[in-house]
Amino acid sequence: MSEYSAFPIRDAWAPRRRLRLLRPWSPNPLLRPSDRLEAVLGPLIAVAVLVAIPIAGVLGTSAYTEAAARIRAEDAAKSAVSAVITAEPERTPSRLFEARVQWTHDGRPGAATVRVPSHAAVGDHVTVWLGPDRIPTAAPRRPGAAALSGIGVGVVVLNGTWFVVWLLGQGAVWLFEHRHRAVWDRQWRQFEGPTKRTGNEVASAR
């Protein structure tokens, strides 16, 4: 085998050899305890990131199921009535329009001030939704509201978990680097001491 063909083989195996040397259980005497811990931390972070995905999916599905059941229960107690506008609509500070309306439901009259379209006029009919207490309430929500609730919970859980894992990883890296710098400074001072003494002895001998 020529020297040129040996280089690609050596380069191809080099990353695999480095990974083998950096394993936490490697007998390599140059590996410090912090190096072994750092080697374990990487796979743990990867596992936490992957595990967060199904957890977020389960929580999002649970939130969707609960929201859908709650919406169905709320909407089942609502009743739609046809009300007639009895006063001129007025613009509210939020730039919406409200007007006084009257209706009859189950033989019982009712009246209230509700939101109406901007083009509504006295005598027009509008749909008013009544709750079980016969008080106007919000219209039934769309089926997609439950899905949006579930998706929102899943996204919040997933992003929150990833953010916490990222913070922990960054904090661990900072601690490792801080410890390594402290060790290097201490070792350098220990190495620098004999060097200075040797230099002073040589200078005094001259």
C-alpha positions as CSV (number, residue, x, y, z in Angstrom):
1,M,0.0,0.0,0.0
2,S,1.4,3.4,-1.0
3,E,1.8,6.2,1.5
4,Y,-0.8,8.2,-0.4
5,S,-3.5,5.5,-0.1
6,A,-2.8,5.1,3.7
7,F,-3.9,8.7,4.5
8,P,-7.6,8.2,3.7
9,I,-7.8,5.0,5.7
10,R,-6.1,6.7,8.7
11,D,-8.4,9.7,8.4
12,A,-11.5,7.5,8.1
13,W,-10.7,5.7,11.4
14,A,-9.4,8.8,13.3
15,P,-12.9,10.0,14.5
16,R,-13.8,6.5,15.6
17,R,-10.6,6.3,17.6
18,R,-11.2,9.6,19.2
19,L,-14.7,8.6,20.2
20,R,-13.3,5.4,21.7
21,L,-10.7,7.3,23.7
22,L,-13.3,9.8,25.0
23,R,-15.7,7.1,26.3
24,P,-16.4,7.7,30.0
25,W,-15.2,4.2,30.9
26,S,-12.0,4.5,28.8
27,P,-8.8,3.5,30.7
28,N,-7.1,6.5,29.1
29,P,-5.1,8.1,32.1
30,L,-5.3,11.5,30.5
31,L,-9.1,11.7,31.0
32,R,-10.0,13.7,34.0
33,P,-13.1,13.1,36.1
34,S,-14.7,16.2,34.6
35,D,-13.9,14.9,31.1
36,R,-15.7,11.7,31.8
37,L,-18.7,13.5,33.2
38,E,-18.8,15.8,30.2
39,A,-18.7,12.8,27.9
40,V,-21.7,11.4,29.8
41,L,-23.6,14.7,29.7
42,G,-23.8,14.9,25.9
43,P,-25.8,11.7,25.4
44,L,-28.0,12.5,28.4
45,I,-28.9,15.9,26.8
46,A,-29.6,14.1,23.5
47,V,-31.9,11.6,25.3
48,A,-33.7,14.4,27.2
49,V,-34.4,16.2,23.9
50,L,-35.7,13.1,22.2
51,V,-37.8,12.1,25.2
52,A,-39.4,15.5,25.4
53,I,-41.1,15.0,22.0
54,P,-43.4,12.1,23.0
55,I,-44.1,13.7,26.4
56,A,-45.2,17.0,24.7
57,G,-47.3,14.9,22.3
58,V,-49.1,13.1,25.2
59,L,-49.7,16.3,27.1
60,G,-50.9,18.1,24.0
61,T,-53.3,15.3,23.2
62,S,-54.6,15.3,26.8
63,A,-55.2,19.1,26.6
64,Y,-57.0,18.7,23.3
65,T,-59.3,16.0,24.8
66,E,-60.1,18.1,27.8
67,A,-60.7,21.2,25.8
68,A,-63.0,19.4,23.3
69,A,-65.1,17.9,26.1
70,R,-65.3,21.3,27.9
71,I,-66.4,23.1,24.7
72,R,-69.0,20.4,23.9
73,A,-70.4,20.7,27.5
74,E,-70.5,24.5,27.3
75,D,-72.1,24.6,23.9
76,A,-74.7,22.0,24.7
77,A,-76.2,24.3,27.4
78,K,-76.4,27.3,25.0
79,S,-79.5,28.2,23.0
80,A,-79.8,30.5,20.0
81,V,-82.7,33.0,19.8
82,S,-83.7,35.6,17.3
83,A,-83.7,39.1,18.9
84,V,-84.8,42.4,17.4
85,I,-82.8,45.6,17.7
86,T,-84.9,48.2,19.6
87,A,-82.4,51.1,19.8
88,E,-79.8,52.7,17.6
89,P,-76.5,50.9,17.7
90,E,-73.7,52.8,19.4
91,R,-69.9,52.6,18.9
92,T,-68.0,51.5,22.0
93,P,-64.5,52.7,23.0
94,S,-63.1,49.5,21.5
95,R,-64.6,50.6,18.1
96,L,-67.3,47.9,18.2
97,F,-71.1,48.4,18.0
98,E,-73.7,47.5,20.6
99,A,-77.5,47.9,20.7
100,R,-80.4,47.1,22.9
101,V,-82.3,44.0,21.8
102,Q,-85.4,42.1,22.8
103,W,-86.4,38.4,22.4
104,T,-88.9,35.8,23.5
105,H,-87.6,32.3,24.4
106,D,-89.8,29.5,25.7
107,G,-92.6,32.0,26.2
108,R,-90.5,34.3,28.4
109,P,-89.4,37.7,27.2
110,G,-85.8,38.9,27.5
111,A,-83.8,42.0,26.8
112,A,-80.1,43.0,26.9
113,T,-77.4,45.1,25.3
114,V,-75.3,43.0,22.9
115,R,-72.8,43.4,20.2
116,V,-74.3,43.9,16.7
117,P,-72.8,44.3,13.2
118,S,-71.7,47.8,12.2
119,H,-74.4,48.1,9.5
120,A,-77.3,47.0,11.9
121,A,-80.3,49.2,12.3
122,V,-83.4,49.4,14.5
123,G,-85.8,46.6,13.6
124,D,-83.1,44.2,12.3
125,H,-83.0,40.7,13.7
126,V,-79.7,39.3,15.2
127,T,-78.9,36.0,16.7
128,V,-78.3,36.0,20.4
129,W,-76.9,33.0,22.3
130,L,-78.3,32.4,25.8
131,G,-76.7,30.4,28.6
132,P,-78.5,28.1,31.0
133,D,-79.3,31.2,33.1
134,R,-81.0,32.8,30.1
135,I,-78.3,35.5,30.0
136,P,-76.5,36.3,26.7
137,T,-73.2,34.5,26.4
138,A,-70.6,34.0,23.7
139,A,-71.4,32.0,20.6
140,P,-70.2,28.4,20.4
141,R,-66.5,28.1,19.7
142,R,-65.3,26.4,16.5
143,P,-64.0,22.8,16.7
144,G,-60.5,24.0,15.9
145,A,-60.3,25.8,19.2
146,A,-59.7,22.5,21.0
147,A,-57.0,21.6,18.5
148,L,-55.3,24.9,18.9
149,S,-55.4,24.5,22.7
150,G,-53.7,21.0,22.4
151,I,-51.1,22.3,20.0
152,G,-50.3,25.2,22.2
153,V,-49.8,23.0,25.2
154,G,-47.5,20.7,23.2
155,V,-45.4,23.5,21.8
156,V,-45.0,25.2,25.2
157,V,-44.0,21.9,26.9
158,L,-41.6,21.0,24.1
159,N,-39.9,24.4,23.9
160,G,-39.8,24.8,27.6
161,T,-38.2,21.4,28.1
162,W,-35.6,22.1,25.4
163,F,-34.9,25.5,26.8
164,V,-34.3,24.1,30.3
165,V,-32.1,21.3,28.9
166,W,-30.1,23.9,26.9
167,L,-29.6,26.1,30.0
168,L,-28.4,23.1,32.0
169,G,-26.1,22.1,29.2
170,Q,-24.6,25.6,28.9
171,G,-24.2,25.8,32.7
172,A,-22.4,22.5,32.8
173,V,-20.1,23.5,29.9
174,W,-19.3,26.8,31.7
175,L,-18.5,24.9,35.0
176,F,-16.3,22.4,33.1
177,E,-14.4,25.2,31.4
178,H,-14.0,27.2,34.6
179,R,-12.7,24.1,36.4
180,H,-10.3,23.3,33.5
181,R,-8.9,26.8,33.5
182,A,-8.4,26.7,37.2
183,V,-6.6,23.3,36.9
184,W,-4.5,24.6,34.0
185,D,-3.5,27.7,36.0
186,R,-2.5,25.7,39.0
187,Q,-0.5,23.3,36.9
188,W,1.2,26.1,35.1
189,R,2.2,27.8,38.3
190,Q,3.7,24.5,39.5
191,F,5.6,24.1,36.3
192,E,6.7,27.7,36.2
193,G,8.2,27.6,39.8
194,P,11.0,25.1,39.1
195,T,11.7,26.9,35.7
196,K,12.2,30.2,37.5
197,R,14.4,28.7,40.2
198,T,16.5,27.0,37.5
199,G,16.9,30.3,35.6
200,N,17.8,32.2,38.8
201,E,20.5,29.6,39.6
202,V,22.0,29.8,36.2
203,A,22.0,33.6,36.4
204,S,23.7,33.6,39.8
205,A,26.3,31.1,38.6
206,R,27.3,33.5,35.9
